[in-house]
Amino acid sequence: MTTTTNPTSSSTTSQEADVLAERARIQAQVEGRTLIDMLADTARDKADQPAYSDRHHPAEGESWRTLTWAETRERALDVAAALVERGVAPDDTVAIMASNRVEHYVADIGAVHADATPMSIYNTLSATQVAYVAGEARPSAVVLENADHLARWSKALEEVDSIRTVVVIEAADVPEGGTYLSWDGLVALGAAARERLAGELETRARAVTPHTPATILYTSGTTGNPKGVVLTHHNVLYEAISTLEAAGLHEPQVAVSYLPLAHIAERVLGLYGPQIQGSHMHAIGDPAELLGALGEVHPTAFFGVPRVWEKIKTGISARLAADPDPDNVKMVQDAMAAGLAWVEAQEVGGTMTPEIEQAYQEAEEKILGFLKLLLGLDQVTWAGSAAAPMPLEVAKFMAGLGLKVYDVYGMTETCGAITANGPGGFKLGTVGRATPGMEVKLGDDGEVLVRGPVVTPGYHRQEAATRALIEEDGWLHTGDIGTLDDDGFFAIVDRKKELIITSAGKNIAPSNIENYLKESPIVGHAMAIGDGRPYVVAVLTLDAEIAPLVAEKMGITFADLADLAAKPEIMAMAQDAVDKANERLSRPEQVKAFELLPVEWTAESDELTPTLKLKRRVVNTKYADVVDRLYG
């Protein structure tokens, strides 16, 4: 249901009543409950059912190692006891930097059972970024995967005095010293202490309430410094149940977990939802292994960020282009046309006819079913996409295979989805209707605003930022500009804030990158680009005053600024500026390509405001050919 911008009509009042009724219905399912309660129920009811699998250290003769739901809970309780034994106090934070693997899930669940707050940290952050997060969150324990992660935490371990325990999952990488221990050592310590600490663990479990933080997720801010989004047990339980309901996923699923667990979508779909439903998650440590894993797992539900769907489209298109038999190509194209017509007929406002249904069934039997089998998507009953807008041409391509990829919309501050397409109603090119019980409306300037049980209580230790995010009456400002049609479907058409979201779903602050680039004396202006793209690129201009002076000192002769920008020595300096910036940035933030423009940007030019701020849309439009070339 959706709240509109002008709540004056009787129909709007009726809609608001429906929203509150749906909210009350879901609230009743989670009232007074926590993740600890949900896991206890699942471990009891689905004790021997598989919970988490990964491929890090499978037993001999097996390709995956697996924990059942009963084993997951027992191992988590061992970890909780070990954390207590190592001095982790109630309300402490426990930081985790690791790929998707059994230990990551167990560490998170174990911290919750110790009445601590787990926080997954992106394993691509630089040492400086990690130190900032650790300095603000002040974890008492840190769980790392390997030597690379130890290096990323080196600065934090030197500067942050709250860290008393560092657990390293890979035993070969554990440093010497009493602060460090291996994962196996942590589990063994907890197993030995469980009986003695049973009373303390019970006391801590009872102290966890729906309003206790379930996690803190650090996201990139537009000013460069990340902000820690606090999400409570009530937030995550409501979000998980409403998301599963909107998706029509009422039974345990088989799925693949590959997005970082610092990403809210992965936490909801890969960590919180499974604890409620008892689904079986297959964790992929390296996203490059995803497509191969799909062919093994054949998931029943699959969430792919737009970049994943783009790769699937590219792969199929490349095979078609390489097929020497035009009859084969035409057969696939005709079949996909039938698939697209079948999906579009099911959109809200569409009409299914016997002819469309028959054509699709014939196409499915002839080739579409086989193509989905090759992709490992033949068992999928729900396919979703979020984190960045799904390109309409990609959604239509997947529809040609007979796959309805439901685009959803949300943010970390809303604990994930607040609008969603789903089996109950969808339109390609939109992000769907408001999820059950959520109030979503457009502000006077078109900004998407949201209110409801999934809204964060605020940023960790950043009251001013929290006040700017959430109004006193509970409405949260998303920073996105949207539209709302007569059927209640939202579409995101622009970003009010400057944050970049790549097609892989990574949030990136462009100003941070640009400021590093402009530290070079020859760079006048820089603009980072990457919203909805696979990686970050940049366009640079020379400083019209400093660059010529530098050139003269170097003995470079030039006619004008455009001529200077083409000189190899200047290009080398620009490359050096990019390289130095990249050294200070995480991998997703790093500039993969750049172009030094032969022009100057001034207050009188189109690219800058009178106060010398970038007009991003103007730059994107004016230099569209440059941007296309950088991505070409």
C-alpha positions in Angstrom: 0.0 0.0 0.0 1.1 3.6 -0.7 0.7 6.9 1.0 0.5 9.7 -1.5 1.8 13.3 -1.2 -1.6 14.8 -0.6 -3.4 12.8 2.0 -6.7 14.6 1.8 -9.1 12.3 -0.1 -11.3 9.6 1.5 -9.5 7.0 -0.8 -6.2 8.1 0.7 -7.5 7.7 4.2 -8.7 4.2 3.3 -5.3 3.4 1.9 -3.6 4.6 5.1 -5.9 2.4 7.2 -5.0 -0.5 5.0 -1.3 0.2 5.5 -1.6 0.3 9.3 -3.7 -2.9 9.2 -1.0 -4.7 7.2 1.6 -3.3 9.5 -0.2 -4.6 12.6 -0.5 -8.0 11.0 3.2 -8.3 10.5 4.0 -6.7 13.8 2.0 -9.4 15.5 4.3 -12.0 14.0 7.5 -10.4 15.4 6.1 -8.8 18.6 8.6 -9.3 21.4 10.8 -11.6 19.3 14.5 -11.4 18.4 16.8 -13.3 16.1 17.7 -15.5 19.1 14.1 -16.6 19.3 13.7 -17.2 15.6 16.9 -19.3 15.4 15.9 -21.4 18.4 12.6 -22.3 16.7 14.3 -23.1 13.3 17.0 -25.2 15.0 14.4 -27.1 16.8 11.9 -27.6 13.9 14.5 -28.1 11.1 17.4 -29.5 13.2 18.8 -31.8 10.6 18.0 -29.7 7.6 21.0 -28.0 5.8 21.6 -24.3 6.8 24.9 -23.0 5.4 27.3 -24.5 2.9 30.6 -23.3 1.5 33.6 -24.6 -0.4 36.4 -23.3 1.8 37.4 -26.5 3.5 35.1 -29.4 2.3 35.6 -32.9 3.6 37.5 -35.3 1.4 35.3 -36.4 -1.5 32.8 -33.6 -1.1 32.5 -30.3 -2.9 30.7 -28.4 -0.2 30.9 -28.4 3.6 27.6 -28.0 5.3 26.2 -27.1 8.8 22.7 -28.1 9.7 20.4 -25.7 11.5 21.1 -27.5 14.8 24.8 -27.4 14.2 24.7 -23.7 13.3 23.1 -22.8 16.6 25.4 -25.0 18.6 28.5 -23.6 16.9 27.1 -20.0 17.4 26.6 -20.7 21.1 30.2 -22.0 21.3 31.4 -18.7 19.8 29.2 -16.7 22.1 30.7 -18.4 25.1 34.2 -17.8 23.8 33.5 -14.1 23.2 32.3 -13.8 26.8 35.4 -15.7 28.0 37.6 -13.2 26.1 35.9 -10.3 27.8 33.3 -9.1 25.2 30.7 -7.3 27.3 27.0 -6.7 26.6 26.5 -4.0 24.0 30.1 -4.3 22.7 30.6 -4.4 19.0 32.3 -7.3 17.2 33.7 -6.5 13.8 33.9 -9.2 11.1 35.9 -8.9 7.9 35.6 -12.1 5.8 34.2 -13.4 2.6 30.9 -15.3 2.6 31.7 -18.5 4.4 30.3 -20.6 7.3 32.5 -18.9 9.9 31.2 -15.4 8.9 27.5 -16.4 9.6 28.4 -18.2 12.8 30.5 -15.3 14.1 27.6 -12.9 13.4 25.0 -15.2 15.1 27.4 -15.9 18.0 28.0 -12.2 18.7 24.2 -11.7 18.8 23.9 -14.6 21.4 26.6 -12.8 23.5 24.5 -9.7 23.6 27.0 -7.9 21.4 26.5 -6.2 18.1 28.1 -7.8 15.0 29.1 -5.5 12.2 30.4 -6.9 8.9 33.0 -4.7 7.3 33.6 -4.6 3.5 36.8 -6.5 2.9 37.9 -4.0 0.3 38.3 -1.1 2.6 41.8 0.5 2.9 43.7 0.6 6.2 42.8 4.2 6.7 39.1 3.5 6.2 39.1 0.5 8.5 40.8 2.6 11.2 38.1 5.3 10.9 35.3 2.7 11.3 37.1 0.9 14.1 37.8 4.2 15.9 34.1 5.2 15.8 32.6 1.7 16.5 35.3 0.6 19.0 34.9 -3.2 18.7 36.3 -5.3 21.5 36.7 -8.3 19.2 37.6 -8.6 15.5 37.1 -11.7 13.3 39.3 -11.6 10.2 39.7 -14.2 7.4 43.4 -14.0 6.4 46.7 -12.2 6.2 45.3 -9.6 3.7 42.6 -8.6 6.2 45.2 -8.4 9.0 47.1 -5.9 6.8 43.9 -3.9 6.3 43.4 -3.8 10.1 47.0 -3.0 10.9 46.4 0.7 11.4 43.3 0.1 13.5 45.1 -2.5 15.7 47.7 0.1 16.4 45.4 3.0 17.1 42.1 1.6 18.6 42.6 0.5 22.2 39.2 -1.2 22.6 40.3 -4.3 20.5 41.3 -7.0 22.9 40.8 -10.1 20.7 41.6 -10.8 17.1 40.4 -14.1 15.6 41.9 -15.2 12.3 39.9 -17.8 10.4 42.8 -19.2 8.4 45.0 -20.9 11.0 48.2 -20.4 8.9 47.8 -16.6 9.1 47.4 -16.3 12.9 50.2 -14.0 14.3 51.9 -14.7 17.6 50.7 -13.0 20.8 47.9 -13.3 23.3 45.6 -11.0 21.4 45.4 -13.4 18.5 43.8 -16.9 18.2 42.5 -19.1 15.4 38.9 -19.7 14.6 39.2 -23.3 15.7 40.8 -22.1 18.9 37.9 -19.7 19.5 35.3 -22.5 19.0 37.2 -24.9 21.2 37.6 -22.2 23.9 33.8 -21.7 23.8 32.9 -25.3 23.8 35.0 -25.9 26.9 33.5 -22.9 28.7 29.8 -23.4 27.7 28.7 -25.3 30.7 30.4 -23.0 33.2 29.0 -19.9 31.4 25.5 -21.3 30.8 23.9 -18.9 33.3 25.7 -15.9 31.9 24.7 -16.8 28.4 21.1 -17.2 29.4 21.2 -13.9 31.1 22.6 -12.2 28.1 20.1 -13.9 25.7 17.2 -12.6 27.9 18.7 -9.1 27.8 18.4 -9.0 24.0 15.2 -7.2 23.1 13.5 -6.2 19.8 15.1 -2.7 20.3 18.6 -4.1 20.7 20.9 -3.4 17.7 21.2 -6.5 15.5 24.0 -5.0 13.5 25.7 -1.7 12.5 26.5 -1.4 8.8 28.9 1.3 7.7 28.0 3.0 4.4 29.9 5.6 2.4 28.8 9.2 3.0 28.8 11.9 0.4 31.4 13.7 2.5 33.7 10.7 2.4 33.5 9.5 6.0 31.2 6.4 6.3 28.3 6.4 8.7 27.2 3.5 10.8 23.5 2.5 10.3 22.1 0.9 13.4 19.5 -1.8 12.7 17.5 -3.4 15.5 16.2 -6.9 15.9 12.7 -5.5 15.2 13.9 -3.8 12.1 15.5 -6.9 10.6 12.7 -9.3 11.6 10.0 -7.0 10.1 12.0 -6.4 7.0 12.8 -10.1 6.4 9.1 -11.2 6.9 7.7 -8.3 4.7 10.3 -9.0 2.0 9.6 -12.7 1.9 5.9 -12.0 1.8 6.2 -9.5 -1.0 8.3 -12.0 -2.9 5.8 -14.8 -2.4 8.5 -16.9 -0.7 6.5 -18.8 2.0 8.6 -22.0 2.2 12.3 -22.7 2.8 14.5 -21.9 -0.2 17.7 -23.0 -1.8 19.8 -20.0 -2.6 23.3 -18.7 -3.3 24.9 -16.1 -1.0 27.6 -14.1 -2.8 27.1 -10.4 -2.0 29.2 -9.1 0.9 27.5 -9.5 4.2 28.1 -5.8 4.8 25.4 -5.3 2.1 21.9 -5.1 3.5 20.3 -7.2 0.8 22.7 -10.1 1.5 22.0 -9.8 5.2 18.3 -9.9 4.8 18.2 -12.7 2.2 21.3 -14.6 3.3 21.4 -14.2 7.1 18.1 -13.0 8.6 15.5 -14.6 6.3 17.1 -18.1 6.5 17.1 -18.0 10.3 13.3 -17.4 10.1 12.5 -19.8 7.3 15.2 -22.5 7.5 16.5 -22.0 4.0 19.7 -23.6 2.7 22.3 -21.0 1.7 25.3 -21.8 -0.4 28.1 -19.3 0.3 30.4 -18.2 -2.5 33.7 -16.7 -1.3 34.6 -15.3 -4.7 31.8 -13.6 -6.7 33.6 -14.7 -9.8 32.5 -18.3 -9.0 28.8 -17.3 -9.0 27.8 -18.4 -12.5 29.5 -21.8 -12.0 27.9 -22.2 -8.6 24.4 -21.5 -10.1 24.9 -24.5 -12.4 25.6 -26.7 -9.3 23.1 -25.4 -6.9 20.1 -24.7 -9.1 18.6 -22.2 -6.6 14.8 -21.8 -6.1 15.3 -18.1 -5.3 18.0 -15.8 -6.7 18.9 -12.2 -6.1 21.2 -10.6 -8.6 22.5 -7.1 -8.6 22.1 -5.5 -12.1 25.7 -6.2 -13.0 25.0 -10.0 -12.6 22.0 -9.9 -14.9 24.0 -7.8 -17.4 26.7 -10.5 -17.4 24.2 -13.2 -18.1 22.7 -11.1 -20.9 26.1 -10.4 -22.4 27.1 -14.1 -22.3 23.9 -15.3 -24.1 24.2 -12.4 -26.6 27.8 -13.3 -27.3 26.9 -17.0 -28.0 24.1 -15.9 -30.3 26.5 -13.6 -32.2 29.0 -16.4 -32.6 26.5 -19.0 -33.8 27.2 -19.6 -37.5 23.7 -21.1 -38.1 21.1 -18.3 -38.8 18.3 -20.8 -38.2 19.5 -21.4 -34.7 19.7 -17.7 -34.0 16.2 -17.1 -35.4 14.8 -19.9 -33.3 16.2 -18.4 -30.1 15.1 -14.9 -31.0 11.6 -16.0 -31.8 11.5 -18.0 -28.6 12.6 -15.0 -26.6 10.1 -12.8 -28.3 7.4 -15.2 -27.1 8.9 -15.2 -23.6 8.9 -11.4 -23.4 5.3 -11.2 -24.6 4.4 -13.8 -21.9 6.0 -11.8 -19.1 4.6 -8.4 -20.4 1.1 -10.0 -20.5 1.4 -10.6 -16.8 2.3 -7.1 -15.9 -0.3 -4.9 -14.1 -2.3 -3.6 -17.0 -1.3 -6.4 -19.3 -3.7 -9.1 -20.8 -2.8 -12.8 -21.1 -4.4 -14.5 -24.1 -4.4 -18.3 -25.0 -2.2 -17.5 -28.0 0.5 -15.8 -25.9 0.4 -18.7 -23.3 0.6 -21.3 -26.0 3.5 -19.6 -27.8 5.4 -19.3 -24.6 4.9 -23.0 -23.6 6.1 -24.1 -27.1 9.2 -21.8 -26.7 9.8 -23.1 -23.2 9.8 -26.7 -24.5 11.8 -25.9 -27.5 14.7 -23.9 -26.1 14.0 -21.5 -23.2 13.9 -24.3 -20.6 17.2 -25.6 -21.9 18.8 -22.1 -21.7 17.6 -21.7 -18.1 19.0 -25.1 -17.3 22.4 -24.1 -18.7 22.3 -21.0 -16.5 21.3 -22.9 -13.4 18.1 -20.9 -13.2 15.7 -23.6 -14.2 14.3 -24.0 -10.6 14.0 -20.3 -9.8 10.5 -19.3 -8.7 11.6 -15.8 -7.6 14.3 -13.7 -9.2 15.1 -10.2 -7.8 17.3 -7.2 -8.4 18.2 -4.1 -6.4 21.1 -2.0 -5.2 21.0 0.0 -8.4 18.3 0.6 -11.0 17.8 -2.4 -13.3 18.3 -1.3 -17.0 15.0 -1.9 -18.7 16.7 -3.6 -21.7 18.2 -6.1 -19.3 14.9 -6.8 -17.6 13.3 -7.3 -21.0 16.1 -9.6 -22.1 15.6 -11.8 -19.0 11.9 -11.7 -19.6 12.7 -13.2 -23.0 13.9 -16.3 -21.2 10.7 -16.4 -19.3 12.3 -15.0 -16.1 10.4 -12.3 -14.3 13.2 -10.4 -12.5 11.4 -8.3 -9.8 13.1 -5.0 -9.2 13.0 -3.8 -5.6 14.1 -0.6 -4.0 15.5 0.3 -0.6 18.6 1.4 1.3 20.7 0.4 4.3 18.9 3.0 6.4 15.5 1.3 5.6 17.0 -2.2 6.3 16.5 -3.1 2.7 13.4 -3.1 0.5 10.6 -0.6 1.0 9.1 -1.0 -2.5 9.0 -4.2 -4.5 7.7 -5.8 -7.6 6.5 -9.4 -7.0 4.1 -12.1 -7.9 1.2 -10.0 -6.5 1.9 -7.3 -9.1 4.8 -6.0 -11.2 5.8 -3.6 -13.9 9.1 -3.7 -15.7 11.0 -0.5 -15.4 9.6 0.3 -12.0 10.7 -0.7 -8.5 7.2 -1.8 -7.5 4.8 -0.9 -4.8 5.4 -0.2 -1.2 6.1 -3.4 0.8 3.5 -4.5 3.3 2.9 -2.0 6.1 5.2 0.6 4.8 4.3 4.2 4.2 6.1 5.6 1.1 5.4 9.0 -0.5 6.9 11.6 -2.7 8.0 14.9 -1.2 7.2 18.3 -2.8 10.5 18.0 -4.7 9.9 14.4 -5.8 12.1 12.9 -3.2 11.1 9.4 -2.0 10.2 9.5 1.7 9.4 6.5 3.9 8.1 5.7 7.3 7.6 2.4 9.1 9.1 -0.3 11.3 12.1 -0.9 9.1 13.5 2.7 9.4 16.8 2.8 11.3 16.8 4.4 14.8 19.7 6.4 13.5 23.4 6.6 12.8 25.9 5.3 15.4 27.2 8.2 17.4 26.2 10.7 14.7 23.2 12.6 16.0 23.4 15.5 13.6 23.4 13.1 10.6 20.5 11.2 12.1 18.4 14.4 12.5 19.2 15.3 8.8 18.0 11.8 7.8 14.8 11.4 9.8 12.2 14.0 10.5 10.6 14.3 13.9 7.4 12.6 12.7 9.4 9.6 11.5 9.7 10.3 7.7 13.1 9.2 6.4 14.6 11.1 3.4 16.1 8.7 0.9 17.8 11.3 -1.2 16.3 9.7 -4.4 13.9 11.4 -6.8 11.0 9.2 -7.9 7.8 9.0 -9.7 4.5 7.3 -8.7 1.9 6.1 -11.2 -1.8 5.6 -10.8 -1.3 1.9 -10.0 0.9 2.7 -7.0 4.2 1.7 -8.7 7.3 3.8 -8.0 10.2 4.5 -10.3 13.5 6.0 -9.4 14.5 8.6 -12.0 17.3 10.6 -10.4 19.5 10.9 -7.3 19.1 13.9 -5.1 22.3 13.2 -3.4 25.6 12.6 -5.2 26.3 9.1 -4.0 27.4 6.7 -6.7 25.9 3.2 -6.7 27.8 0.9 -9.1 26.0 -1.8 -11.0 27.5 -4.2 -8.5 25.6 -2.4 -5.7 28.6 -0.7 -4.1 27.9 2.8 -2.5 30.7 5.2 -3.3 31.2 8.8 -2.3 32.5 10.6 -5.5 33.7 13.7 -3.6 36.2 11.6 -1.7 37.7 10.3 -4.9 37.7 13.7 -6.5 39.4 15.4 -3.6 42.2 12.9 -3.8 42.6 13.4 -7.5 42.7 17.2 -7.1 45.6 16.9 -4.7 47.8 16.8 -7.8 49.0 20.4 -8.6 48.1 20.1 -12.2 44.5 18.9 -11.7 42.0 21.7 -11.6 38.7 19.7 -11.5 37.8 16.1 -11.4 34.5 14.2 -11.6 34.1 10.6 -10.7 31.5 8.6 -12.7 30.1 5.2 -12.0 26.4 5.3 -11.1 24.8 2.2 -12.5 28.1 1.3 -14.2 30.4 -1.6 -13.5 33.3 0.5 -12.2 34.4 4.1 -11.6 36.0 6.3 -14.2 36.9 10.0 -14.1 37.2 13.0 -16.2 39.9 15.6 -15.3 40.8 19.1 -16.3 44.0 20.9 -15.9 44.5 23.8 -13.4 44.8 26.7 -15.9 47.1 28.6 -13.6 49.3 25.9 -12.1 49.7 23.4 -14.9 51.4 25.9 -17.3 53.8 26.8 -14.5 54.7 23.2 -13.9 55.1 22.6 -17.6 57.5 25.6 -17.9 59.6 24.3 -15.1 59.8 20.9 -16.8 60.9 22.6 -20.1 57.7 21.6 -21.9 56.7 23.9 -24.8 53.0 24.2 -25.6 50.6 26.4 -27.5 47.6 26.4 -25.2 45.9 24.4 -22.5 44.5 21.9 -25.0 47.9 21.3 -26.4 49.4 21.0 -22.9 46.8 18.3 -21.9 48.0 16.1 -24.8 51.7 16.2 -23.8 53.0 12.8 -22.6 54.7 14.3 -19.6 51.4 15.9 -18.4 49.5 12.7 -19.1 52.1 10.8 -17.0 51.5 13.3 -14.1 47.7 12.8 -14.5 48.2 9.0 -14.4 50.3 9.5 -11.2 47.5 11.5 -9.6 45.1 8.6 -10.3 47.5 6.0 -9.1 48.1 7.9 -5.8 44.4 8.3 -5.3 43.8 4.6 -5.9 46.3 3.7 -3.2 44.1 5.4 -0.7 40.8 4.0 -2.0 39.1 0.6 -1.6 39.0 -1.5 -4.8 35.4 -0.6 -5.8 36.2 3.1 -5.4 39.4 3.0 -7.5 39.4 4.8 -10.8 39.8 2.2 -13.6 40.1 4.7 -16.5 40.3 8.5 -17.0 40.5 11.2 -19.6 42.2 14.5 -19.3 40.0 17.0 -21.1 41.5 19.7 -23.4 39.3 22.4 -21.8 39.0 24.5 -18.6 36.0 24.5 -16.3 35.2 27.9 -14.8 32.4 29.7 -13.1 31.4 31.0 -16.5 31.3 27.6 -18.1 28.4 25.1 -18.2 30.1 22.6 -16.0 30.3 24.6 -12.7 27.9 26.6 -10.6 28.8 30.2 -9.6 30.2 28.8 -6.4 32.4 26.3 -8.4 30.4 23.2 -7.6 30.1 20.5 -10.3 27.0 20.3 -12.3 27.1 16.5 -12.6 24.2 16.1 -15.0 25.7 18.7 -17.3 29.1 17.0 -17.3 27.5 13.6 -17.9 25.5 15.0 -20.8 28.1 17.3 -22.4 30.9 14.6 -22.2 28.7 11.6 -22.9 31.0 10.6 -25.8 34.0 10.7 -23.4 32.2 8.6 -20.8 31.2 6.1 -23.4 34.8 5.9 -24.6 36.1 5.3 -21.1 33.7 2.4 -20.7 34.3 1.1 -24.2 
